Amino acid sequence: MIKGLYISALGMNTETQRMDAISNNIANVNTTGYKRDLTVSRSFAEELTQRLNAKDKALAQNTFFIQADSVGKWSPGLFLDDVYTDFAGGSLQQTGAPLNLAVTGGGFFSVSARDADGNAKEMYTRDGSFTLGPDGALMTLEGHAVLGANGAVTLPAGNVTVDAGGRVYANGSYVDTLKMTDFEDYHTLRKAGDNLFDTTEGSVAANFEGAVTQGSLEASNVNSVREMTDMIAVSRAYEANSRLVTIHDTELGRAVNDIGRKSAQ
Protein backbone atom coordinates (compact mmCIF):
# COMPACT_ATOMS: atom_id res chain seq x y z
CA MET A 1 0.00 0.00 0.00
CA ILE A 2 2.87 2.36 0.77
CA LYS A 3 4.34 1.71 -2.69
CA GLY A 4 0.98 2.29 -4.33
CA LEU A 5 0.62 5.57 -2.47
CA TYR A 6 3.97 6.84 -3.76
CA ILE A 7 3.30 5.63 -7.33
CA SER A 8 -0.04 7.45 -7.46
CA ALA A 9 1.43 10.62 -5.94
CA LEU A 10 4.25 10.54 -8.51
CA GLY A 11 1.66 10.13 -11.24
CA MET A 12 -0.18 13.23 -10.01
CA ASN A 13 3.05 15.22 -10.09
CA THR A 14 3.86 14.03 -13.62
CA GLU A 15 0.40 14.95 -14.92
CA THR A 16 0.70 18.39 -13.30
CA GLN A 17 3.91 19.04 -15.24
CA ARG A 18 2.29 17.83 -18.45
CA MET A 19 -0.64 20.16 -17.82
CA ASP A 20 1.77 23.10 -17.39
CA ALA A 21 3.24 22.47 -20.84
CA ILE A 22 -0.18 22.12 -22.46
CA SER A 23 -1.49 25.26 -20.77
CA ASN A 24 1.51 27.23 -22.01
CA ASN A 25 0.91 25.98 -25.56
CA ILE A 26 -2.74 27.03 -25.46
CA ALA A 27 -1.79 30.45 -24.07
CA ASN A 28 0.50 30.98 -27.08
CA VAL A 29 -1.80 29.68 -29.79
CA ASN A 30 -1.87 33.16 -31.35
CA THR A 31 1.80 34.04 -30.70
CA THR A 32 3.66 34.65 -33.96
CA GLY A 33 6.29 32.00 -34.66
CA TYR A 34 5.70 30.16 -31.38
CA LYS A 35 6.83 26.51 -31.20
CA ARG A 36 4.87 24.19 -28.97
CA ASP A 37 6.41 22.15 -26.16
CA LEU A 38 5.96 18.40 -25.80
CA THR A 39 6.59 16.23 -22.76
CA VAL A 40 8.17 12.79 -22.59
CA SER A 41 7.42 10.48 -19.66
CA ARG A 42 9.53 7.50 -18.66
CA SER A 43 9.02 4.76 -16.11
CA PHE A 44 11.53 3.82 -13.47
CA ALA A 45 13.31 0.51 -13.95
CA GLU A 46 11.29 -2.50 -12.85
CA GLU A 47 12.31 -4.20 -9.63
CA LEU A 48 11.93 -7.85 -8.65
CA THR A 49 9.72 -8.39 -5.60
CA GLN A 50 10.28 -11.40 -3.34
CA ARG A 51 8.36 -12.82 -0.40
CA LEU A 52 9.33 -11.56 3.02
CA ASN A 53 9.29 -14.99 4.69
CA ALA A 54 12.34 -16.34 2.84
CA LYS A 55 14.65 -15.63 5.80
CA ASP A 56 12.28 -17.32 8.28
CA LYS A 57 12.04 -20.36 6.02
CA ALA A 58 15.84 -20.60 5.85
CA LEU A 59 16.21 -20.41 9.64
CA ALA A 60 13.57 -23.07 10.15
CA GLN A 61 15.47 -25.48 7.91
CA ASN A 62 18.87 -24.47 9.34
CA THR A 63 20.24 -23.39 5.97
CA PHE A 64 21.12 -20.21 4.17
CA PHE A 65 20.37 -21.52 0.69
CA ILE A 66 16.60 -21.19 0.57
CA GLN A 67 15.67 -19.40 -2.66
CA ALA A 68 13.19 -16.62 -1.98
CA ASP A 69 9.89 -16.93 -3.82
CA SER A 70 9.50 -14.27 -6.49
CA VAL A 71 6.23 -12.39 -6.45
CA GLY A 72 6.88 -10.56 -9.70
CA LYS A 73 8.20 -7.28 -11.03
CA TRP A 74 6.83 -3.82 -10.35
CA SER A 75 7.69 -0.31 -11.48
CA PRO A 76 7.89 2.65 -9.06
CA GLY A 77 5.90 4.69 -11.58
CA LEU A 78 6.26 7.33 -14.28
CA PHE A 79 8.19 10.58 -14.17
CA LEU A 80 8.69 13.47 -16.59
CA ASP A 81 11.91 12.71 -18.45
CA ASP A 82 12.11 15.62 -20.88
CA VAL A 83 10.32 18.65 -22.29
CA TYR A 84 11.27 19.32 -25.89
CA THR A 85 10.19 21.82 -28.51
CA ASP A 86 8.40 20.89 -31.72
CA PHE A 87 10.03 23.02 -34.45
CA ALA A 88 7.52 22.17 -37.17
CA GLY A 89 6.69 25.21 -39.25
CA GLY A 90 3.46 27.12 -38.78
CA SER A 91 1.21 28.35 -41.56
CA LEU A 92 1.95 31.70 -43.25
CA GLN A 93 -0.49 34.55 -42.65
CA GLN A 94 -0.38 37.39 -45.14
CA THR A 95 -0.49 40.86 -43.60
CA GLY A 96 0.88 43.08 -46.37
CA ALA A 97 2.94 45.07 -43.84
CA PRO A 98 6.49 45.69 -45.18
CA LEU A 99 8.12 45.02 -41.79
CA ASN A 100 6.33 41.72 -41.29
CA LEU A 101 8.69 38.92 -42.31
CA ALA A 102 8.36 35.16 -42.21
CA VAL A 103 10.89 32.37 -42.59
CA THR A 104 9.93 29.45 -44.79
CA GLY A 105 12.00 26.32 -44.32
CA GLY A 106 14.69 26.16 -41.66
CA GLY A 107 16.42 29.08 -40.02
CA PHE A 108 15.93 31.98 -37.63
CA PHE A 109 16.21 35.74 -37.51
CA SER A 110 19.18 36.85 -35.39
CA VAL A 111 18.61 39.55 -32.76
CA SER A 112 20.62 41.18 -30.00
CA ALA A 113 19.12 40.41 -26.58
CA ARG A 114 20.23 39.94 -23.00
CA ASP A 115 20.61 36.61 -21.24
CA ALA A 116 19.55 35.78 -17.68
CA ASP A 117 22.72 37.47 -16.35
CA GLY A 118 22.00 40.69 -18.20
CA ASN A 119 24.76 40.21 -20.77
CA ALA A 120 24.17 41.19 -24.41
CA LYS A 121 24.01 38.09 -26.56
CA GLU A 122 22.90 37.00 -30.00
CA MET A 123 19.65 35.05 -29.87
CA TYR A 124 17.24 33.72 -32.46
CA THR A 125 13.55 33.94 -33.27
CA ARG A 126 10.99 32.93 -35.88
CA ASP A 127 8.81 35.92 -34.97
CA GLY A 128 9.25 38.42 -37.80
CA SER A 129 6.75 41.04 -36.63
CA PHE A 130 9.31 43.85 -36.64
CA THR A 131 8.98 47.58 -36.10
CA LEU A 132 11.16 50.67 -36.38
CA GLY A 133 12.65 52.42 -33.37
CA PRO A 134 12.95 56.22 -33.06
CA ASP A 135 16.35 56.17 -34.79
CA GLY A 136 15.22 53.88 -37.58
CA ALA A 137 16.58 50.73 -35.95
CA LEU A 138 14.79 47.54 -36.98
CA MET A 139 13.52 45.93 -33.78
CA THR A 140 11.29 43.16 -32.48
CA LEU A 141 8.09 44.14 -30.69
CA GLU A 142 9.91 43.44 -27.41
CA GLY A 143 12.64 45.96 -28.28
CA HIS A 144 15.46 43.64 -29.38
CA ALA A 145 17.60 44.91 -32.25
CA VAL A 146 17.45 42.83 -35.44
CA LEU A 147 20.91 41.94 -36.70
CA GLY A 148 22.27 42.15 -40.22
CA ALA A 149 25.59 41.42 -41.83
CA ASN A 150 26.92 44.77 -40.56
CA GLY A 151 25.42 44.65 -37.07
CA ALA A 152 22.09 46.14 -36.01
CA VAL A 153 19.95 47.02 -39.02
CA THR A 154 19.06 50.72 -39.35
CA LEU A 155 16.65 51.83 -42.06
CA PRO A 156 16.16 55.28 -43.55
CA ALA A 157 12.68 56.63 -44.10
CA GLY A 158 10.98 55.39 -47.23
CA ASN A 159 9.78 52.25 -48.96
CA VAL A 160 11.33 49.07 -47.53
CA THR A 161 11.58 45.82 -49.45
CA VAL A 162 13.17 42.52 -48.42
CA ASP A 163 13.91 39.73 -50.89
CA ALA A 164 13.94 35.98 -50.28
CA GLY A 165 17.63 36.03 -49.40
CA GLY A 166 17.07 38.57 -46.62
CA ARG A 167 18.59 41.52 -48.52
CA VAL A 168 17.02 44.76 -47.33
CA TYR A 169 16.41 47.73 -49.63
CA ALA A 170 15.11 51.21 -48.83
CA ASN A 171 13.77 53.31 -51.69
CA GLY A 172 15.43 50.86 -54.07
CA SER A 173 18.90 51.18 -52.51
CA TYR A 174 20.62 48.29 -50.78
CA VAL A 175 20.92 48.77 -47.00
CA ASP A 176 21.99 45.49 -45.41
CA THR A 177 21.35 41.74 -45.40
CA LEU A 178 19.50 40.18 -42.50
CA LYS A 179 21.65 37.77 -40.51
CA MET A 180 19.79 34.50 -40.92
CA THR A 181 21.05 31.59 -38.85
CA ASP A 182 20.31 27.88 -38.98
CA PHE A 183 21.44 24.95 -36.83
CA GLU A 184 22.20 21.29 -37.39
CA ASP A 185 20.08 20.18 -34.43
CA TYR A 186 17.25 22.40 -33.22
CA HIS A 187 16.84 20.38 -30.04
CA THR A 188 20.08 21.89 -28.73
CA LEU A 189 18.30 25.26 -28.56
CA ARG A 190 16.52 26.47 -25.42
CA LYS A 191 13.66 28.94 -25.05
CA ALA A 192 14.85 32.19 -23.46
CA GLY A 193 11.65 34.23 -23.16
CA ASP A 194 10.27 36.94 -25.49
CA ASN A 195 9.79 34.22 -28.13
CA LEU A 196 13.58 33.85 -28.43
CA PHE A 197 15.86 30.83 -28.54
CA ASP A 198 19.32 30.60 -27.02
CA THR A 199 22.11 28.21 -27.92
CA THR A 200 23.74 25.58 -25.71
CA GLU A 201 27.16 23.95 -25.83
CA GLY A 202 25.88 21.39 -28.33
CA SER A 203 24.53 23.95 -30.81
CA VAL A 204 26.28 23.87 -34.18
CA ALA A 205 25.47 26.53 -36.78
CA ALA A 206 24.54 25.52 -40.33
CA ASN A 207 24.09 27.35 -43.61
CA PHE A 208 20.76 29.10 -44.01
CA GLU A 209 18.83 27.45 -46.84
CA GLY A 210 15.38 28.82 -46.13
CA ALA A 211 13.72 31.90 -47.56
CA VAL A 212 12.36 35.17 -46.21
CA THR A 213 8.83 36.20 -47.19
CA GLN A 214 7.89 39.86 -46.84
CA GLY A 215 4.38 40.90 -45.88
CA SER A 216 3.65 37.65 -44.03
CA LEU A 217 4.01 36.19 -40.54
CA GLU A 218 4.46 32.59 -39.43
CA ALA A 219 1.62 31.46 -37.20
CA SER A 220 2.10 29.37 -34.08
CA ASN A 221 2.33 25.63 -34.73
CA VAL A 222 -0.05 24.93 -31.83
CA ASN A 223 -3.21 23.03 -32.75
CA SER A 224 -5.76 24.18 -30.18
CA VAL A 225 -8.07 21.19 -30.74
CA ARG A 226 -5.25 18.71 -30.17
CA GLU A 227 -4.08 20.58 -27.08
CA MET A 228 -7.58 20.62 -25.59
CA THR A 229 -7.89 16.88 -26.24
CA ASP A 230 -4.55 16.30 -24.49
CA MET A 231 -5.69 18.52 -21.61
CA ILE A 232 -8.79 16.38 -21.09
CA ALA A 233 -6.69 13.19 -21.11
CA VAL A 234 -4.24 14.66 -18.59
CA SER A 235 -7.09 15.82 -16.33
CA ARG A 236 -8.60 12.35 -16.28
CA ALA A 237 -5.23 10.73 -15.55
CA TYR A 238 -4.68 13.17 -12.68
CA GLU A 239 -8.13 12.46 -11.24
CA ALA A 240 -7.54 8.71 -11.48
CA ASN A 241 -4.25 9.00 -9.58
CA SER A 242 -5.92 11.27 -7.02
CA ARG A 243 -8.63 8.67 -6.37
CA LEU A 244 -5.96 5.98 -5.99
CA VAL A 245 -4.14 8.09 -3.40
CA THR A 246 -7.38 8.36 -1.43
CA ILE A 247 -8.00 4.60 -1.70
CA HIS A 248 -4.44 3.73 -0.61
CA ASP A 249 -4.68 6.15 2.30
CA THR A 250 -8.00 4.66 3.42
CA GLU A 251 -6.71 1.10 3.17
CA LEU A 252 -3.53 2.02 5.02
CA GLY A 253 -5.58 3.57 7.82
CA ARG A 254 -7.74 0.46 8.06
CA ALA A 255 -4.68 -1.79 8.22
CA VAL A 256 -3.11 0.26 11.00
CA ASN A 257 -6.33 0.36 13.00
CA ASP A 258 -7.01 -3.36 12.57
CA ILE A 259 -3.46 -4.28 13.59
CA GLY A 260 -3.70 -1.99 16.60
CA ARG A 261 -7.05 -3.46 17.62
CA LYS A 262 -5.83 -7.05 17.32
CA SER A 263 -2.65 -6.21 19.26
CA ALA A 264 -4.75 -4.72 22.04
CA GLN A 265 -6.80 -7.89 22.25
KEKE-3310 file (N, C-alpha, C; in steps of 0.2 Angstrom, whole numbers, plus 5000, padded with zeros to 4 digits):
npx = (5004:5010:5019:5010:5004:5015:5017:5005:5005:5017:5012:5002:5010:5018:5008:5003:5014:5014:5002:5005:5014:5005:4995:5003:5006:4993:4990:4999:4994:4991:5002:5015:5025:5028:5033:5027:5028:5032:5030:5039:5037:5044:5046:5052:5065:5060:5058:5062:5051:5051:5046:5043:5045:5056:5068:5064:5060:5072:5079:5071:5074:5087:5097:5106:5102:5090:5080:5072:5055:5048:5038:5035:5038:5038:5035:5041:5034:5029:5039:5042:5053:5058:5056:5053:5055:5044:5048:5041:5035:5024:5009:5008:5003:4996:5000:5003:5010:5026:5036:5034:5039:5043:5049:5052:5054:5070:5078:5082:5078:5091:5094:5099:5100:5097:5104:5100:5109:5110:5119:5123:5119:5118:5103:5089:5075:5059:5049:5044:5038:5042:5047:5050:5062:5064:5076:5076:5080:5079:5068:5062:5046:5047:5058:5071:5086:5086:5098:5110:5121:5130:5129:5118:5102:5098:5086:5083:5071:5057:5052:5052:5059:5061:5070:5070:5082:5085:5090:5090:5081:5080:5070:5074:5087:5101:5103:5106:5110:5099:5104:5103:5101:5105:5103:5111:5105:5090:5086:5095:5094:5087:5072:5071:5063:5052:5049:5061:5076:5090:5107:5115:5129:5130:5125:5127:5131:5123:5122:5111:5097:5084:5070:5065:5050:5042:5029:5021:5018:5023:5013:5008:5013:5004:4991:4975:4964:4970:4978:4968:4962:4972:4973:4961:4963:4975:4969:4960:4968:4975:4965:4962:4973:4973:4961:4966:4976:4968:4961:4972:4976:4965:4965:4977:4975:4965:4972:4981:4973:4966:4977:4981:4970:4969:4981:4979:4970)
npy = (4994:5006:5008:5009:5021:5030:5029:5033:5046:5051:5050:5060:5071:5070:5072:5085:5092:5090:5096:5109:5112:5110:5120:5131:5130:5132:5145:5152:5151:5160:5167:5174:5164:5155:5140:5124:5115:5099:5084:5071:5056:5044:5028:5022:5010:4992:4982:4967:4958:4950:4937:4940:4931:4923:4922:4918:4905:4899:4899:4891:4879:4877:4882:4892:4893:4894:4898:4913:4916:4922:4936:4944:4957:4975:4992:5008:5019:5032:5046:5063:5064:5073:5089:5094:5104:5107:5110:5111:5119:5134:5139:5151:5168:5181:5198:5210:5220:5229:5227:5215:5199:5183:5166:5154:5136:5130:5139:5155:5172:5183:5191:5205:5202:5201:5189:5179:5184:5197:5200:5206:5197:5186:5180:5170:5170:5166:5174:5187:5199:5214:5231:5249:5258:5274:5279:5273:5260:5243:5233:5220:5217:5217:5225:5221:5222:5219:5209:5212:5209:5218:5222:5229:5232:5247:5258:5269:5282:5278:5268:5251:5236:5218:5204:5187:5181:5189:5201:5218:5233:5250:5262:5257:5256:5247:5241:5233:5215:5204:5194:5178:5163:5146:5129:5113:5104:5107:5104:5107:5120:5132:5139:5156:5166:5180:5175:5170:5160:5152:5147:5132:5122:5112:5117:5119:5129:5130:5132:5144:5139:5142:5153:5171:5179:5193:5203:5194:5183:5170:5158:5152:5135:5128:5117:5120:5112:5099:5101:5104:5092:5084:5090:5086:5072:5072:5078:5068:5058:5063:5064:5051:5046:5053:5048:5035:5038:5042:5030:5021:5028:5026:5012:5010:5016:5008:4996:4999:5002:4990:4981:4987:4986:4972:4969:4975:4966)
npz = (5000:5004:4993:4983:4986:4984:4971:4965:4969:4963:4950:4949:4951:4939:4929:4932:4928:4915:4912:4914:4903:4892:4895:4893:4879:4874:4879:4870:4857:4848:4846:4837:4827:4837:4845:4849:4865:4870:4880:4888:4895:4907:4913:4929:4932:4932:4947:4955:4965:4980:4992:5009:5019:5016:5024:5036:5033:5029:5041:5049:5042:5045:5036:5024:5011:5005:4992:4989:4986:4971:4969:4958:4946:4948:4944:4950:4945:4934:4928:4923:4910:4900:4892:4877:4862:4848:4832:4820:4806:4806:4799:4785:4787:4778:4779:4773:4778:4777:4786:4791:4792:4787:4789:4779:4778:4785:4799:4807:4812:4818:4833:4844:4861:4879:4891:4905:4914:4911:4901:4885:4871:4856:4850:4844:4833:4827:4825:4815:4816:4815:4819:4818:4827:4836:4830:4818:4819:4816:4825:4836:4843:4856:4858:4855:4845:4828:4819:4806:4792:4795:4808:4819:4811:4803:4796:4783:4781:4771:4757:4760:4756:4756:4750:4746:4750:4761:4759:4762:4756:4754:4747:4735:4736:4741:4758:4769:4774:4781:4795:4794:4803:4805:4811:4815:4823:4830:4843:4852:4856:4867:4875:4878:4883:4878:4866:4860:4856:4863:4862:4866:4873:4864:4852:4835:4821:4805:4787:4781:4772:4770:4766:4765:4768:4763:4770:4777:4791:4802:4808:4825:4829:4836:4838:4843:4845:4847:4858:4868:4868:4873:4885:4892:4893:4901:4913:4916:4919:4930:4939:4941:4947:4959:4965:4968:4977:4988:4990:4993:5005:5013:5014:5020:5033:5038:5039:5049:5060:5062:5064:5076:5084:5085:5091:5104:5109)
capx = (5000:5014:5022:5005:5003:5020:5017:5000:5007:5021:5008:4999:5015:5019:5002:5004:5020:5011:4997:5009:5016:4999:4993:5008:5005:4986:4991:5003:4991:4991:5009:5018:5031:5028:5034:5024:5032:5030:5033:5041:5037:5048:5045:5058:5067:5056:5062:5060:5049:5051:5042:5047:5046:5062:5073:5061:5060:5079:5081:5068:5077:5094:5101:5106:5102:5083:5078:5066:5049:5047:5031:5034:5041:5034:5038:5039:5030:5031:5041:5043:5060:5061:5052:5056:5051:5042:5050:5038:5033:5017:5006:5010:4998:4998:4998:5004:5015:5032:5041:5032:5043:5042:5054:5050:5060:5073:5082:5080:5081:5096:5093:5103:5096:5101:5103:5098:5114:5110:5124:5121:5120:5115:5098:5086:5068:5055:5044:5046:5034:5047:5045:5056:5063:5065:5082:5076:5083:5074:5068:5056:5040:5050:5063:5077:5088:5087:5105:5111:5128:5135:5127:5110:5100:5095:5083:5081:5063:5055:5049:5057:5058:5066:5070:5070:5088:5085:5093:5085:5082:5076:5069:5077:5094:5103:5105:5110:5107:5098:5108:5099:5105:5102:5107:5111:5100:5086:5084:5100:5091:5083:5068:5074:5058:5051:5049:5068:5079:5097:5111:5119:5136:5129:5123:5131:5127:5123:5120:5104:5094:5077:5069:5062:5044:5039:5022:5018:5020:5022:5008:5011:5012:5000:4984:4971:4960:4974:4980:4962:4961:4977:4972:4956:4967:4979:4965:4957:4974:4977:4959:4962:4979:4970:4957:4970:4979:4963:4960:4978:4977:4960:4966:4982:4972:4961:4977:4984:4968:4965:4983:4982:4965:4971:4987:4976:4966)
capy = (5000:5012:5009:5011:5028:5034:5028:5037:5053:5053:5051:5066:5076:5070:5075:5092:5095:5089:5101:5116:5112:5111:5126:5136:5130:5135:5152:5155:5148:5166:5170:5173:5160:5151:5133:5121:5111:5092:5081:5064:5052:5038:5024:5019:5003:4987:4979:4961:4958:4943:4936:4942:4925:4918:4922:4913:4898:4897:4898:4885:4873:4878:4883:4899:4892:4894:4903:4917:4915:4929:4938:4947:4964:4981:4998:5013:5023:5037:5053:5067:5064:5078:5093:5097:5109:5104:5115:5111:5126:5136:5142:5158:5173:5187:5204:5215:5225:5228:5225:5209:5195:5176:5162:5147:5132:5131:5145:5160:5179:5184:5198:5206:5202:5200:5183:5179:5187:5203:5201:5206:5190:5185:5175:5169:5170:5165:5180:5192:5205:5219:5238:5253:5262:5281:5281:5269:5254:5238:5230:5216:5221:5217:5230:5218:5225:5214:5210:5211:5207:5224:5223:5231:5235:5254:5259:5276:5283:5277:5261:5245:5229:5213:5199:5180:5180:5193:5208:5224:5239:5256:5267:5254:5256:5241:5244:5227:5209:5201:5189:5172:5158:5139:5125:5106:5101:5112:5102:5109:5126:5132:5145:5161:5171:5185:5171:5169:5154:5153:5141:5128:5120:5107:5120:5119:5133:5128:5137:5145:5137:5144:5159:5176:5181:5199:5205:5188:5181:5163:5157:5147:5128:5125:5115:5121:5106:5094:5103:5103:5084:5081:5093:5082:5066:5073:5079:5062:5054:5066:5062:5044:5045:5056:5043:5030:5040:5042:5023:5019:5031:5023:5006:5010:5018:5002:4991:5001:5002:4983:4979:4990:4983:4965:4969:4976:4961)
capz = (5000:5004:4987:4978:4988:4981:4963:4963:4970:4957:4944:4950:4950:4932:4925:4934:4924:4908:4911:4913:4896:4888:4896:4890:4872:4873:4880:4865:4851:4843:4847:4830:4827:4843:4844:4855:4869:4871:4886:4887:4902:4907:4919:4933:4930:4936:4952:4957:4972:4983:4998:5015:5023:5014:5029:5041:5030:5029:5048:5051:5040:5047:5030:5021:5003:5003:4987:4990:4981:4968:4968:4951:4945:4948:4943:4955:4942:4929:4929:4917:4908:4896:4889:4871:4857:4841:4828:4814:4804:4806:4792:4784:4787:4774:4782:4768:4781:4774:4791:4794:4788:4789:4787:4776:4778:4792:4800:4812:4812:4823:4836:4850:4867:4885:4894:4912:4918:4909:4896:4878:4867:4850:4851:4838:4834:4821:4825:4811:4817:4817:4819:4818:4833:4835:4826:4812:4820:4815:4831:4838:4847:4863:4859:4853:4839:4823:4816:4799:4791:4797:4815:4820:4805:4803:4790:4782:4780:4764:4755:4762:4753:4758:4746:4749:4753:4767:4757:4763:4752:4756:4742:4730:4737:4746:4765:4773:4773:4788:4797:4795:4806:4805:4816:4813:4828:4834:4850:4856:4857:4873:4875:4883:4884:4873:4859:4858:4857:4865:4860:4871:4871:4858:4846:4829:4816:4798:4782:4780:4766:4769:4762:4769:4764:4766:4771:4780:4797:4803:4814:4830:4826:4841:4836:4849:4846:4849:4865:4872:4869:4878:4892:4895:4894:4907:4918:4919:4922:4937:4944:4943:4952:4965:4968:4970:4983:4993:4991:4997:5012:5017:5016:5025:5039:5040:5041:5055:5065:5063:5068:5083:5088:5087:5096:5110:5111)
cpx = (5004:5017:5016:5004:5008:5019:5011:5002:5012:5018:5005:5004:5017:5014:5002:5009:5017:5006:5000:5011:5010:4996:4997:5007:4998:4987:4995:5000:4991:4997:5013:5025:5033:5029:5032:5029:5028:5033:5034:5041:5041:5046:5052:5059:5063:5061:5058:5057:5049:5048:5046:5049:5052:5067:5071:5062:5067:5081:5078:5071:5085:5099:5101:5104:5095:5082:5072:5061:5048:5040:5030:5038:5036:5038:5036:5035:5033:5034:5042:5051:5062:5055:5055:5052:5050:5043:5047:5035:5026:5015:5008:5003:5000:4995:4998:5009:5022:5037:5039:5035:5042:5047:5051:5056:5064:5077:5078:5082:5086:5095:5098:5099:5100:5099:5101:5102:5114:5115:5121:5123:5116:5110:5094:5079:5065:5049:5047:5042:5038:5043:5051:5056:5064:5070:5082:5079:5077:5074:5062:5051:5043:5055:5070:5079:5089:5094:5105:5119:5133:5133:5120:5108:5096:5093:5082:5073:5062:5052:5054:5054:5063:5065:5070:5076:5089:5089:5088:5087:5077:5076:5073:5085:5096:5105:5109:5107:5105:5102:5104:5103:5101:5106:5106:5106:5097:5085:5090:5099:5087:5079:5071:5069:5058:5051:5056:5071:5087:5100:5113:5125:5136:5127:5128:5128:5128:5121:5113:5102:5087:5076:5065:5056:5042:5032:5018:5021:5019:5018:5011:5009:5007:4993:4980:4967:4964:4976:4974:4961:4966:4976:4966:4959:4971:4975:4962:4962:4975:4971:4960:4968:4977:4966:4961:4974:4974:4962:4966:4978:4971:4962:4972:4980:4968:4966:4980:4980:4967:4971:4983:4976:4966:4976:4984:4972:4971)
cpy = (5006:5013:5011:5019:5032:5034:5033:5045:5055:5054:5057:5072:5076:5073:5082:5095:5095:5095:5108:5117:5114:5117:5132:5136:5133:5143:5156:5153:5154:5170:5169:5169:5156:5143:5129:5116:5104:5089:5074:5061:5046:5034:5022:5012:4998:4984:4972:4961:4951:4943:4937:4936:4920:4917:4917:4906:4895:4895:4892:4878:4873:4878:4890:4899:4892:4900:4907:4916:4922:4930:4941:4954:4969:4987:5004:5019:5027:5043:5057:5067:5070:5082:5096:5101:5106:5110:5115:5118:5127:5138:5149:5162:5179:5193:5210:5221:5224:5226:5219:5204:5188:5172:5156:5142:5133:5138:5150:5167:5179:5191:5198:5206:5201:5193:5184:5183:5195:5205:5201:5200:5190:5179:5175:5168:5168:5170:5186:5198:5211:5226:5242:5257:5269:5283:5277:5262:5249:5234:5225:5220:5221:5222:5227:5220:5219:5215:5208:5209:5212:5226:5225:5234:5242:5256:5267:5277:5282:5270:5256:5239:5224:5207:5192:5178:5184:5199:5213:5230:5244:5261:5264:5254:5251:5244:5239:5221:5206:5195:5183:5167:5151:5135:5118:5103:5106:5110:5104:5117:5126:5139:5149:5167:5176:5181:5170:5162:5156:5146:5138:5126:5115:5110:5121:5123:5129:5133:5138:5144:5139:5150:5164:5178:5188:5200:5199:5187:5173:5162:5152:5140:5124:5123:5115:5115:5100:5095:5102:5096:5082:5084:5088:5075:5067:5074:5073:5057:5056:5064:5055:5042:5048:5052:5038:5032:5040:5035:5020:5021:5028:5016:5005:5012:5012:4997:4993:5000:4995:4980:4981:4987:4976:4964:4970:4971:4955)
cpz = (5000:4997:4982:4980:4984:4974:4961:4964:4965:4951:4944:4948:4942:4928:4926:4929:4916:4907:4910:4906:4891:4889:4893:4882:4870:4873:4874:4858:4846:4843:4840:4831:4833:4841:4850:4859:4870:4877:4885:4894:4901:4913:4923:4931:4935:4941:4953:4964:4974:4990:5004:5020:5021:5020:5034:5039:5030:5036:5051:5048:5041:5041:5028:5013:5001:4998:4988:4984:4978:4967:4961:4951:4945:4947:4948:4952:4937:4931:4923:4915:4904:4893:4882:4866:4851:4837:4821:4812:4804:4799:4791:4783:4783:4778:4777:4771:4779:4779:4794:4789:4791:4786:4785:4776:4785:4792:4805:4810:4818:4826:4842:4856:4873:4888:4901:4916:4916:4904:4889:4874:4861:4851:4844:4839:4827:4820:4821:4811:4819:4816:4819:4825:4831:4830:4820:4813:4819:4821:4831:4842:4854:4864:4857:4846:4834:4820:4809:4798:4794:4804:4815:4814:4806:4796:4789:4781:4772:4763:4757:4759:4755:4753:4749:4752:4759:4765:4758:4759:4754:4750:4736:4731:4743:4753:4769:4771:4780:4789:4799:4798:4806:4809:4814:4817:4832:4841:4855:4858:4863:4873:4880:4884:4878:4866:4856:4860:4859:4863:4867:4869:4865:4852:4841:4823:4809:4793:4781:4773:4765:4765:4767:4765:4767:4766:4773:4787:4798:4809:4819:4827:4831:4838:4842:4851:4849:4856:4870:4873:4874:4885:4895:4897:4901:4913:4921:4922:4929:4942:4946:4948:4959:4969:4971:4976:4989:4995:4996:5004:5016:5019:5021:5032:5042:5043:5048:5061:5067:5067:5075:5087:5090:5092:5103:5113:5114)
residu = (MET:ILE:LYS:GLY:LEU:TYR:ILE:SER:ALA:LEU:GLY:MET:ASN:THR:GLU:THR:GLN:ARG:MET:ASP:ALA:ILE:SER:ASN:ASN:ILE:ALA:ASN:VAL:ASN:THR:THR:GLY:TYR:LYS:ARG:ASP:LEU:THR:VAL:SER:ARG:SER:PHE:ALA:GLU:GLU:LEU:THR:GLN:ARG:LEU:ASN:ALA:LYS:ASP:LYS:ALA:LEU:ALA:GLN:ASN:THR:PHE:PHE:ILE:GLN:ALA:ASP:SER:VAL:GLY:LYS:TRP:SER:PRO:GLY:LEU:PHE:LEU:ASP:ASP:VAL:TYR:THR:ASP:PHE:ALA:GLY:GLY:SER:LEU:GLN:GLN:THR:GLY:ALA:PRO:LEU:ASN:LEU:ALA:VAL:THR:GLY:GLY:GLY:PHE:PHE:SER:VAL:SER:ALA:ARG:ASP:ALA:ASP:GLY:ASN:ALA:LYS:GLU:MET:TYR:THR:ARG:ASP:GLY:SER:PHE:THR:LEU:GLY:PRO:ASP:GLY:ALA:LEU:MET:THR:LEU:GLU:GLY:HIS:ALA:VAL:LEU:GLY:ALA:ASN:GLY:ALA:VAL:THR:LEU:PRO:ALA:GLY:ASN:VAL:THR:VAL:ASP:ALA:GLY:GLY:ARG:VAL:TYR:ALA:ASN:GLY:SER:TYR:VAL:ASP:THR:LEU:LYS:MET:THR:ASP:PHE:GLU:ASP:TYR:HIS:THR:LEU:ARG:LYS:ALA:GLY:ASP:ASN:LEU:PHE:ASP:THR:THR:GLU:GLY:SER:VAL:ALA:ALA:ASN:PHE:GLU:GLY:ALA:VAL:THR:GLN:GLY:SER:LEU:GLU:ALA:SER:ASN:VAL:ASN:SER:VAL:ARG:GLU:MET:THR:ASP:MET:ILE:ALA:VAL:SER:ARG:ALA:TYR:GLU:ALA:ASN:SER:ARG:LEU:VAL:THR:ILE:HIS:ASP:THR:GLU:LEU:GLY:ARG:ALA:VAL:ASN:ASP:ILE:GLY:ARG:LYS:SER:ALA:GLN)
# end
